Amino acid sequence: MAFMKVLILVKTYPVLSKKYSELVCTAGLTENFQWIRIYPVPFRLLEFEKKYKKYQWLEADLIKNSADPRPESYRIKNFDTIRLLHFIDTKNNWQERKNLILKNLPIYKDLKTLIQKANKNNLSLALFKPEKIIDFIAEETERDWDSELVNKIENDIKQPDLFTTDEELQLKETFELVKKIPYKFSYKFLDEKGKESCLMIEDWELGQLYWNCLKKGIDEKKAIEKVRQKYFIEFKKKDLYLYLGTTRQFHGWAKNPFVIIGVFYPPFIDSLFDEF
């Protein structure tokens, strides 16, 4: 077994899968401060004590994902080996998180450089610092998942096998597929060279914020404004970084294979205050 410790930095919004029902892309740092992608993970079907948070260390039996050519891609060989460890909070103005991330990861500011590295298969994950966030865009898209895929997944989930535990069986009986977000959210931004780009945001937190607004009785238009308020207005007042990742489909050849898989937004610190 190749047990590895990983600090989780990213969880993307779930997508449907014929093989795994639902999938979440997870990315983070190893103990040696190297990027790692953990995929596939049927996160919402994991037992409760296996469900990790962002900025939580975990340990698991990980092996290189031979089906994914991207250099940082690994998969969990046995989900029963997942063990949750220390969670890093935001005390002292996010100091522990900043020490781990900003002091140990390369911070890219030129998108062209990143794309060149991805097209040479040198990397597929990166921490990026935009020069300026120009806009936050919400575009309407398909409102529902493909019905045939949904029916297949729901039927498969109900079929237990010989190795299904009582807890897993109970989870499957009450499990409901994640809702599809009927909007595509993107950032339009400039890099340090003045290049303008528009990248889709696949952060799970964004999707959860949208649904939480609707649960409170807010209509879709106002829910989008709430999301925009946080991701555009509030985050522009923070020291904002973007976690970028390539999609497997476009990695190695596309004009821009990256999407935004998460955001890192520690507060700015007053340098005068910092001295005391």
Secondary structure by P-SEA (a helix, b strand, c coil): cbbbbbbccccccbbbbccccbbbbbbbbcccbbbbbbcccccccccccccccccbbbbcccccccccccccbbbccccccccccccccccccaaaaaaaccccbbbbccaaaaaaaaaaccccbbbbbbccccbbbbbbccccccaaaaaaaaaaaacccccccaaaaaaaaaccccccccbbbbbbbcccccbbbbbbbbcaaaaaaaaaaaaacccaaaaaaaaaaaccccccccbbbbbbbbbccccccccccccccccccccccccccccc
